[in-house]
Amino acid sequence: MSEPLRVDVELGDRRYPIWIGAGLLDGPARWGGAIGGRHVLVVSNEIVAALYLDRVVAALGSNLAVATLIVPDGEAHKTLTTAARVFTALAELKASRDATIVALGGGVIGDMAGFAAACWMRGIAFVQVPTTLLAMVDSSVGGKTAVDLPQGKNLVGAFHQPRAVIIDTQTLATLPDRELRAGLAEVVKYGALGDATFFAWLESNADALLRRDPQALAHAIETSCRSKAGIVARDETERGERALLNFGHTFGHALETAGAYGTLHGEAIAIGMVLAARLSAQLGRAPAEDTRRLQALLAHFGLPTALPPGSDAPRLLDLMRLDKKNISGRLRLILWRGIGRAEIVPDVDETAVLALLDAARG
């Protein structure tokens, strides 16, 4: 087994590692420095727990007081109600301020368990153990934690950095094809927003990624994590540059919140990136050819690039108005000047957005 890759997230005098490699669930040496005290709560969902929970508990060792909590799978359960179940489990464990939560699963588990860690006794340690490609390259890194409300995604949350991120690439072997493709949308995002060279590499290596070639996946994960780690280091709490990581997300989150279309997060972001690129071209900010390249790459990965038929354009615009990036009720979108050159654009004309949404239905 090859030596794992390491990417460090550096935040002033704070630092934590992202470990990337095969078989890391069974490597307790990677856990040691991340566990603060004696009490550990492992939070997972029904699907992931059946595959990996026993291995994680074994890796933590017999010297710790380890409890587990298994919650239902899916975004519908990333709620305050589910977070309350985590608090109850911590109370039953008699977890004190040196306790640790281990989030074993995809982005929903990581966001919700991390939010609970931020709240319990005003903040305890947690470790991210992502098992989906999307969580590996995005939600597990950077300390954004949250739960959803009926009115929108991630409206209740906190910035709370993990102690470590443990990425075992072998868990991708059990990931359904649709989930893998959804994760590739977030990988494409890093090339689109700030790395034209990486975007070109993705165009050349798309088939290898779809075949789950270990070297190609490891390179894509490492490059994505380095990109995000660098942005987070410069702007931890999203006062400026970090907002670029939301390229495509204002459109995508609105589509998810609308809820009636059965769209996965990565699929919604794929649609959102194409919409952001098309709007940029229509506003004269970017070449239309770059939009075509983006759309072609996402389509190659089997991702949707148009709104579902029957999408309610006025409803989507209304949901976009609740996005956290907006200021004083004005739309503030992440658009681009072309591949690798995303930018924050305030006061976007809502008339242009509504016309785009009307025209973009499949």
KALINLIN-V924533 format. One record per residue. N is the residue number from 1. SS is DSSP state (~ for helix, > for strand, _ for the rest). D_FIRST is the distance of its C-alpha to the first C-alpha in whole Angstrom. Layout:
# KALINLIN-V924533
{{N & SS & D_FIRST} {N & SS & D_FIRST}}
This chain:
# KALINLIN-V924533
{{1 & _ & 0} {2 & _ & 4} {3 & _ & 7} {4 & _ & 9} {5 & > & 12} {6 & > & 15} {7 & > & 19} {8 & > & 22} {9 & > & 25} {10 & > & 28} {11 & > & 31} {12 & _ & 33} {13 & _ & 33} {14 & > & 30} {15 & > & 26} {16 & > & 23} {17 & > & 20} {18 & > & 18} {19 & > & 14} {20 & > & 12} {21 & > & 9} {22 & _ & 7} {23 & _ & 8} {24 & ~ & 10} {25 & ~ & 13} {26 & ~ & 12} {27 & _ & 12} {28 & ~ & 15} {29 & ~ & 15} {30 & ~ & 15} {31 & _ & 18} {32 & ~ & 20} {33 & ~ & 22} {34 & ~ & 23} {35 & _ & 25} {36 & _ & 28} {37 & _ & 30} {38 & _ & 30} {39 & > & 31} {40 & > & 28} {41 & > & 29} {42 & > & 26} {43 & > & 28} {44 & > & 27} {45 & > & 28} {46 & ~ & 29} {47 & ~ & 27} {48 & ~ & 24} {49 & ~ & 24} {50 & ~ & 25} {51 & ~ & 21} {52 & ~ & 19} {53 & ~ & 22} {54 & ~ & 21} {55 & ~ & 18} {56 & ~ & 19} {57 & ~ & 22} {58 & ~ & 20} {59 & ~ & 17} {60 & ~ & 21} {61 & _ & 22} {62 & _ & 25} {63 & _ & 27} {64 & _ & 27} {65 & > & 30} {66 & > & 28} {67 & > & 30} {68 & > & 29} {69 & > & 31} {70 & > & 31} {71 & > & 33} {72 & _ & 34} {73 & _ & 32} {74 & _ & 33} {75 & ~ & 35} {76 & ~ & 38} {77 & ~ & 37} {78 & _ & 36} {79 & _ & 39} {80 & ~ & 41} {81 & ~ & 41} {82 & ~ & 38} {83 & ~ & 37} {84 & ~ & 40} {85 & ~ & 38} {86 & ~ & 35} {87 & ~ & 38} {88 & ~ & 39} {89 & ~ & 36} {90 & ~ & 36} {91 & ~ & 39} {92 & ~ & 39} {93 & ~ & 36} {94 & _ & 38} {95 & _ & 36} {96 & _ & 37} {97 & _ & 36} {98 & _ & 33} {99 & _ & 32} {100 & > & 28} {101 & > & 28} {102 & > & 24} {103 & > & 25} {104 & > & 23} {105 & > & 23} {106 & _ & 25} {107 & ~ & 27} {108 & ~ & 30} {109 & ~ & 28} {110 & ~ & 27} {111 & ~ & 31} {112 & ~ & 32} {113 & ~ & 31} {114 & ~ & 30} {115 & ~ & 34} {116 & ~ & 35} {117 & ~ & 33} {118 & ~ & 35} {119 & ~ & 38} {120 & ~ & 38} {121 & ~ & 40} {122 & ~ & 40} {123 & _ & 36} {124 & _ & 33} {125 & > & 29} {126 & > & 27} {127 & > & 23} {128 & > & 22} {129 & > & 19} {130 & > & 20} {131 & _ & 19} {132 & _ & 21} {133 & ~ & 21} {134 & ~ & 24} {135 & ~ & 23} {136 & ~ & 20} {137 & ~ & 22} {138 & ~ & 25} {139 & ~ & 27} {140 & _ & 24} {141 & _ & 25} {142 & _ & 28} {143 & _ & 30} {144 & > & 32} {145 & > & 33} {146 & > & 36} {147 & > & 37} {148 & > & 39} {149 & > & 43} {150 & _ & 45} {151 & _ & 46} {152 & > & 43} {153 & > & 39} {154 & > & 38} {155 & > & 42} {156 & > & 41} {157 & > & 38} {158 & > & 37} {159 & > & 35} {160 & _ & 32} {161 & _ & 29} {162 & _ & 26} {163 & _ & 25} {164 & > & 21} {165 & > & 19} {166 & > & 16} {167 & > & 15} {168 & > & 12} {169 & ~ & 12} {170 & ~ & 12} {171 & ~ & 15} {172 & ~ & 17} {173 & ~ & 16} {174 & ~ & 19} {175 & _ & 21} {176 & _ & 25} {177 & ~ & 25} {178 & ~ & 28} {179 & ~ & 26} {180 & ~ & 23} {181 & ~ & 26} {182 & ~ & 28} {183 & ~ & 25} {184 & ~ & 25} {185 & ~ & 29} {186 & ~ & 27} {187 & ~ & 25} {188 & ~ & 28} {189 & ~ & 30} {190 & ~ & 28} {191 & ~ & 29} {192 & ~ & 33} {193 & ~ & 34} {194 & ~ & 32} {195 & _ & 30} {196 & ~ & 32} {197 & ~ & 29} {198 & ~ & 27} {199 & ~ & 29} {200 & ~ & 29} {201 & ~ & 26} {202 & ~ & 26} {203 & ~ & 29} {204 & ~ & 27} {205 & ~ & 24} {206 & ~ & 25} {207 & ~ & 24} {208 & ~ & 21} {209 & ~ & 21} {210 & ~ & 23} {211 & _ & 20} {212 & _ & 18} {213 & _ & 16} {214 & ~ & 12} {215 & ~ & 13} {216 & ~ & 17} {217 & ~ & 16} {218 & ~ & 14} {219 & ~ & 16} {220 & ~ & 19} {221 & ~ & 18} {222 & ~ & 18} {223 & ~ & 21} {224 & ~ & 23} {225 & ~ & 22} {226 & ~ & 23} {227 & ~ & 26} {228 & ~ & 27} {229 & ~ & 26} {230 & ~ & 28} {231 & ~ & 31} {232 & ~ & 31} {233 & ~ & 31} {234 & ~ & 34} {235 & _ & 35} {236 & _ & 34} {237 & _ & 37} {238 & _ & 38} {239 & _ & 41} {240 & _ & 40} {241 & ~ & 37} {242 & ~ & 35} {243 & ~ & 37} {244 & ~ & 36} {245 & ~ & 33} {246 & ~ & 35} {247 & _ & 36} {248 & _ & 37} {249 & ~ & 37} {250 & ~ & 41} {251 & ~ & 41} {252 & ~ & 38} {253 & ~ & 39} {254 & ~ & 43} {255 & ~ & 42} {256 & ~ & 39} {257 & ~ & 42} {258 & ~ & 45} {259 & _ & 43} {260 & _ & 44} {261 & _ & 42} {262 & _ & 39} {263 & _ & 37} {264 & _ & 33} {265 & ~ & 33} {266 & ~ & 31} {267 & ~ & 33} {268 & ~ & 36} {269 & ~ & 34} {270 & ~ & 34} {271 & ~ & 38} {272 & ~ & 39} {273 & ~ & 37} {274 & ~ & 39} {275 & ~ & 42} {276 & ~ & 42} {277 & ~ & 41} {278 & ~ & 44} {279 & ~ & 46} {280 & ~ & 45} {281 & ~ & 47} {282 & ~ & 50} {283 & _ & 51} {284 & _ & 50} {285 & _ & 47} {286 & _ & 45} {287 & _ & 45} {288 & ~ & 45} {289 & ~ & 43} {290 & ~ & 40} {291 & ~ & 40} {292 & ~ & 40} {293 & ~ & 37} {294 & ~ & 35} {295 & ~ & 37} {296 & ~ & 36} {297 & ~ & 32} {298 & ~ & 32} {299 & ~ & 34} {300 & ~ & 31} {301 & _ & 29} {302 & _ & 31} {303 & _ & 33} {304 & _ & 36} {305 & _ & 38} {306 & _ & 42} {307 & > & 43} {308 & _ & 44} {309 & _ & 47} {310 & _ & 50} {311 & _ & 48} {312 & _ & 51} {313 & ~ & 51} {314 & ~ & 53} {315 & ~ & 51} {316 & ~ & 48} {317 & ~ & 50} {318 & ~ & 51} {319 & ~ & 47} {320 & ~ & 46} {321 & _ & 49} {322 & _ & 47} {323 & _ & 44} {324 & _ & 43} {325 & _ & 43} {326 & _ & 47} {327 & > & 49} {328 & _ & 53} {329 & _ & 53} {330 & > & 52} {331 & _ & 49} {332 & _ & 46} {333 & > & 44} {334 & > & 41} {335 & > & 42} {336 & > & 41} {337 & _ & 42} {338 & _ & 40} {339 & _ & 36} {340 & _ & 34} {341 & _ & 38} {342 & > & 38} {343 & > & 41} {344 & > & 43} {345 & > & 46} {346 & _ & 49} {347 & _ & 52} {348 & _ & 51} {349 & _ & 53} {350 & ~ & 53} {351 & ~ & 55} {352 & ~ & 53} {353 & ~ & 50} {354 & ~ & 52} {355 & ~ & 53} {356 & ~ & 50} {357 & ~ & 49} {358 & ~ & 52} {359 & ~ & 51} {360 & _ & 47} {361 & > & 47} {362 & _ & 46}}
